[in-house]
Amino acid sequence: SAEILGVQVTALSEMDREGELLVLAAERLANMNSASLSLVGQVASKEGNLVLLKQISDAALAFDPEDEETTELLAGLRWDALVRAGQQEAAVKDVLAAKVHESGGLISACFCRR
Protein backbone atom coordinates (compact mmCIF):
# COMPACT_ATOMS: atom_id res chain seq x y z
CA SER A 1 0.00 0.00 0.00
CA ALA A 2 1.00 3.64 -0.38
CA GLU A 3 1.18 3.97 3.41
CA ILE A 4 3.66 1.12 3.85
CA LEU A 5 5.67 2.40 0.90
CA GLY A 6 5.67 5.82 2.56
CA VAL A 7 7.15 4.31 5.72
CA GLN A 8 9.88 2.65 3.65
CA VAL A 9 10.67 5.92 1.85
CA THR A 10 10.78 7.88 5.11
CA ALA A 11 12.97 5.27 6.81
CA LEU A 12 15.48 5.18 3.94
CA SER A 13 15.55 8.97 3.86
CA GLU A 14 16.09 9.26 7.62
CA MET A 15 18.91 6.71 7.49
CA ASP A 16 20.60 8.59 4.60
CA ARG A 17 20.34 5.51 2.39
CA GLU A 18 19.74 7.56 -0.73
CA GLY A 19 20.98 4.90 -3.14
CA GLU A 20 18.43 2.41 -1.87
CA LEU A 21 15.75 5.10 -1.90
CA LEU A 22 16.43 5.79 -5.58
CA VAL A 23 16.28 2.06 -6.39
CA LEU A 24 12.94 1.83 -4.58
CA ALA A 25 11.70 4.90 -6.45
CA ALA A 26 12.68 3.40 -9.80
CA GLU A 27 10.65 0.30 -8.97
CA ARG A 28 7.63 1.86 -7.26
CA LEU A 29 7.36 5.53 -8.29
CA ALA A 30 3.82 5.15 -9.63
CA ASN A 31 2.66 3.75 -6.26
CA MET A 32 4.02 6.59 -4.12
CA ASN A 33 1.90 9.25 -2.45
CA SER A 34 2.72 12.97 -2.48
CA ALA A 35 4.81 12.85 0.70
CA SER A 36 6.97 10.01 -0.64
CA LEU A 37 7.34 11.70 -4.01
CA SER A 38 8.46 14.89 -2.27
CA LEU A 39 11.16 13.02 -0.34
CA VAL A 40 12.42 11.27 -3.45
CA GLY A 41 12.31 14.61 -5.25
CA GLN A 42 14.62 16.13 -2.66
CA VAL A 43 17.18 13.38 -3.26
CA ALA A 44 16.88 13.73 -7.03
CA SER A 45 17.32 17.50 -6.74
CA LYS A 46 20.39 17.14 -4.56
CA GLU A 47 21.92 14.91 -7.23
CA GLY A 48 20.85 17.21 -10.08
CA ASN A 49 18.83 14.34 -11.58
CA LEU A 50 16.45 16.21 -13.88
CA VAL A 51 15.15 13.05 -15.58
CA LEU A 52 14.02 11.55 -12.28
CA LEU A 53 12.49 14.86 -11.19
CA LYS A 54 10.39 14.90 -14.37
CA GLN A 55 9.24 11.35 -13.64
CA ILE A 56 8.40 12.34 -10.06
CA SER A 57 6.45 15.39 -11.22
CA ASP A 58 4.48 13.24 -13.68
CA ALA A 59 3.76 10.69 -10.93
CA ALA A 60 2.65 13.44 -8.55
CA LEU A 61 0.22 14.84 -11.11
CA ALA A 62 -1.14 11.35 -11.76
CA PHE A 63 -1.54 10.71 -8.02
CA ASP A 64 -3.30 14.01 -7.23
CA PRO A 65 -3.74 16.61 -10.00
CA GLU A 66 -5.18 19.06 -7.46
CA ASP A 67 -2.15 19.02 -5.12
CA GLU A 68 -0.70 22.47 -5.81
CA GLU A 69 1.68 22.32 -2.83
CA THR A 70 3.50 19.23 -4.11
CA THR A 71 3.54 20.63 -7.65
CA GLU A 72 5.07 23.87 -6.37
CA LEU A 73 7.63 22.01 -4.26
CA LEU A 74 8.70 19.83 -7.18
CA ALA A 75 9.03 22.89 -9.44
CA GLY A 76 11.32 24.47 -6.84
CA LEU A 77 13.33 21.27 -6.57
CA ARG A 78 13.72 21.33 -10.36
CA TRP A 79 15.14 24.87 -10.19
CA ASP A 80 17.54 23.74 -7.49
CA ALA A 81 18.55 20.70 -9.56
CA LEU A 82 19.19 22.89 -12.59
CA VAL A 83 21.57 25.05 -10.57
CA ARG A 84 23.31 21.98 -9.13
CA ALA A 85 23.68 20.60 -12.65
CA GLY A 86 25.41 23.83 -13.73
CA GLN A 87 22.39 25.11 -15.66
CA GLN A 88 21.81 28.36 -13.79
CA GLU A 89 20.57 30.22 -16.87
CA ALA A 90 17.90 27.55 -17.44
CA ALA A 91 16.88 27.81 -13.78
CA VAL A 92 16.50 31.58 -14.02
CA LYS A 93 14.52 31.21 -17.24
CA ASP A 94 12.17 28.69 -15.58
CA VAL A 95 11.69 30.91 -12.53
CA LEU A 96 10.90 33.93 -14.69
CA ALA A 97 8.50 31.87 -16.84
CA ALA A 98 6.71 30.70 -13.68
CA LYS A 99 6.08 34.36 -12.74
CA VAL A 100 6.82 33.56 -9.12
CA HIS A 101 6.85 37.25 -8.26
CA GLU A 102 3.17 37.46 -9.30
CA SER A 103 1.60 34.15 -8.42
CA GLY A 104 4.10 32.01 -6.53
CA GLY A 105 3.53 30.78 -3.03
CA LEU A 106 5.82 30.56 -0.05
CA ILE A 107 7.57 27.44 -1.33
CA SER A 108 8.45 29.10 -4.63
CA ALA A 109 9.61 32.25 -2.89
CA CYS A 110 11.94 30.22 -0.67
CA PHE A 111 13.51 28.44 -3.65
CA CYS A 112 13.90 31.71 -5.53
CA ARG A 113 15.83 33.21 -2.63
CA ARG A 114 18.46 30.51 -3.06
VOPAGU-2260 file (C-alpha; in pm, 1 decimal, decimal comma):
REM VOPAGU-2260
SITE   aa  ch    i         X         Y         Z
SITE  SER   A    0       0,0       0,0       0,0
SITE  ALA   A    1      99,9     364,3     -37,8
SITE  GLU   A    2     118,0     397,0     341,2
SITE  ILE   A    3     365,9     112,0     384,9
SITE  LEU   A    4     566,8     240,3      90,0
SITE  GLY   A    5     567,2     582,4     256,0
SITE  VAL   A    6     714,5     430,8     571,8
SITE  GLN   A    7     988,0     265,1     365,0
SITE  VAL   A    8    1067,0     591,8     184,9
SITE  THR   A    9    1078,4     787,7     511,0
SITE  ALA   A   10    1297,1     527,3     681,3
SITE  LEU   A   11    1547,7     518,5     394,4
SITE  SER   A   12    1555,5     896,6     386,3
SITE  GLU   A   13    1609,1     926,3     762,0
SITE  MET   A   14    1891,1     670,7     749,3
SITE  ASP   A   15    2060,3     859,1     460,2
SITE  ARG   A   16    2033,9     550,8     239,2
SITE  GLU   A   17    1974,1     755,6     -72,9
SITE  GLY   A   18    2097,6     489,6    -314,1
SITE  GLU   A   19    1842,8     240,7    -186,5
SITE  LEU   A   20    1575,4     510,3    -190,1
SITE  LEU   A   21    1643,0     578,6    -558,1
SITE  VAL   A   22    1628,1     206,3    -639,0
SITE  LEU   A   23    1293,7     182,8    -458,5
SITE  ALA   A   24    1170,3     489,7    -645,0
SITE  ALA   A   25    1268,2     339,8    -979,6
SITE  GLU   A   26    1064,7      29,8    -897,4
SITE  ARG   A   27     762,6     186,5    -725,8
SITE  LEU   A   28     736,1     552,5    -828,6
SITE  ALA   A   29     382,1     515,3    -963,0
SITE  ASN   A   30     266,3     374,7    -626,0
SITE  MET   A   31     402,3     659,4    -412,1
SITE  ASN   A   32     190,0     924,9    -244,6
SITE  SER   A   33     271,8    1297,2    -247,9
SITE  ALA   A   34     481,4    1285,1      69,7
SITE  SER   A   35     696,7    1001,5     -64,1
SITE  LEU   A   36     734,0    1170,0    -401,3
SITE  SER   A   37     845,7    1489,0    -227,0
SITE  LEU   A   38    1116,4    1302,5     -33,5
SITE  VAL   A   39    1242,5    1127,1    -344,6
SITE  GLY   A   40    1230,9    1461,4    -525,1
SITE  GLN   A   41    1461,7    1612,5    -266,3
SITE  VAL   A   42    1718,0    1338,4    -326,0
SITE  ALA   A   43    1687,9    1373,0    -703,2
SITE  SER   A   44    1731,6    1750,0    -674,1
SITE  LYS   A   45    2038,8    1714,1    -456,3
SITE  GLU   A   46    2191,7    1491,2    -723,2
SITE  GLY   A   47    2085,2    1720,9   -1008,1
SITE  ASN   A   48    1883,1    1433,6   -1157,8
SITE  LEU   A   49    1645,2    1620,8   -1388,3
SITE  VAL   A   50    1514,5    1305,4   -1558,3
SITE  LEU   A   51    1401,8    1155,2   -1228,1
SITE  LEU   A   52    1249,5    1486,5   -1118,9
SITE  LYS   A   53    1039,4    1489,9   -1436,9
SITE  GLN   A   54     923,6    1135,0   -1364,5
SITE  ILE   A   55     840,5    1233,5   -1006,3
SITE  SER   A   56     644,7    1539,1   -1122,3
SITE  ASP   A   57     448,1    1324,2   -1367,7
SITE  ALA   A   58     376,1    1068,6   -1093,4
SITE  ALA   A   59     264,5    1344,4    -854,7
SITE  LEU   A   60      21,8    1484,0   -1110,9
SITE  ALA   A   61    -114,0    1134,8   -1176,4
SITE  PHE   A   62    -153,7    1070,9    -801,9
SITE  ASP   A   63    -330,5    1400,6    -723,3
SITE  PRO   A   64    -373,7    1661,5   -1000,1
SITE  GLU   A   65    -517,9    1906,5    -745,8
SITE  ASP   A   66    -215,1    1902,3    -511,8
SITE  GLU   A   67     -70,4    2246,7    -580,7
SITE  GLU   A   68     167,8    2232,5    -282,6
SITE  THR   A   69     350,1    1923,5    -411,2
SITE  THR   A   70     354,0    2062,8    -765,4
SITE  GLU   A   71     506,6    2387,5    -637,2
SITE  LEU   A   72     763,4    2201,1    -426,3
SITE  LEU   A   73     870,1    1982,7    -718,3
SITE  ALA   A   74     902,9    2288,7    -943,7
SITE  GLY   A   75    1131,9    2446,5    -683,6
SITE  LEU   A   76    1333,3    2126,9    -657,4
SITE  ARG   A   77    1372,1    2132,9   -1035,8
SITE  TRP   A   78    1513,8    2487,0   -1019,3
SITE  ASP   A   79    1754,1    2373,6    -748,9
SITE  ALA   A   80    1855,4    2069,8    -955,8
SITE  LEU   A   81    1919,4    2288,8   -1259,3
SITE  VAL   A   82    2156,6    2505,0   -1056,6
SITE  ARG   A   83    2330,8    2198,4    -912,8
SITE  ALA   A   84    2368,0    2060,0   -1264,7
SITE  GLY   A   85    2540,7    2382,5   -1373,4
SITE  GLN   A   86    2239,2    2510,9   -1566,0
SITE  GLN   A   87    2180,7    2836,2   -1379,0
SITE  GLU   A   88    2056,7    3021,8   -1687,0
SITE  ALA   A   89    1790,3    2755,4   -1744,5
SITE  ALA   A   90    1687,9    2781,4   -1377,9
SITE  VAL   A   91    1650,3    3158,4   -1401,7
SITE  LYS   A   92    1452,0    3121,3   -1724,4
SITE  ASP   A   93    1217,4    2869,2   -1557,6
SITE  VAL   A   94    1169,1    3091,3   -1252,8
SITE  LEU   A   95    1089,9    3393,4   -1468,7
SITE  ALA   A   96     849,5    3187,5   -1684,0
SITE  ALA   A   97     671,2    3070,4   -1368,1
SITE  LYS   A   98     607,7    3436,5   -1274,1
SITE  VAL   A   99     682,3    3355,7    -912,1
SITE  HIS   A  100     685,4    3724,7    -825,6
SITE  GLU   A  101     317,2    3745,8    -929,5
SITE  SER   A  102     160,2    3414,5    -841,8
SITE  GLY   A  103     410,3    3201,5    -652,7
SITE  GLY   A  104     353,3    3077,7    -303,4
SITE  LEU   A  105     581,7    3056,5      -5,3
SITE  ILE   A  106     756,8    2743,9    -132,9
SITE  SER   A  107     845,5    2909,6    -463,3
SITE  ALA   A  108     960,7    3224,5    -288,7
SITE  CYS   A  109    1194,3    3022,4     -67,5
SITE  PHE   A  110    1350,8    2844,3    -365,4
SITE  CYS   A  111    1390,0    3171,2    -553,4
SITE  ARG   A  112    1582,7    3321,1    -262,7
SITE  ARG   A  113    1845,5    3051,3    -305,6
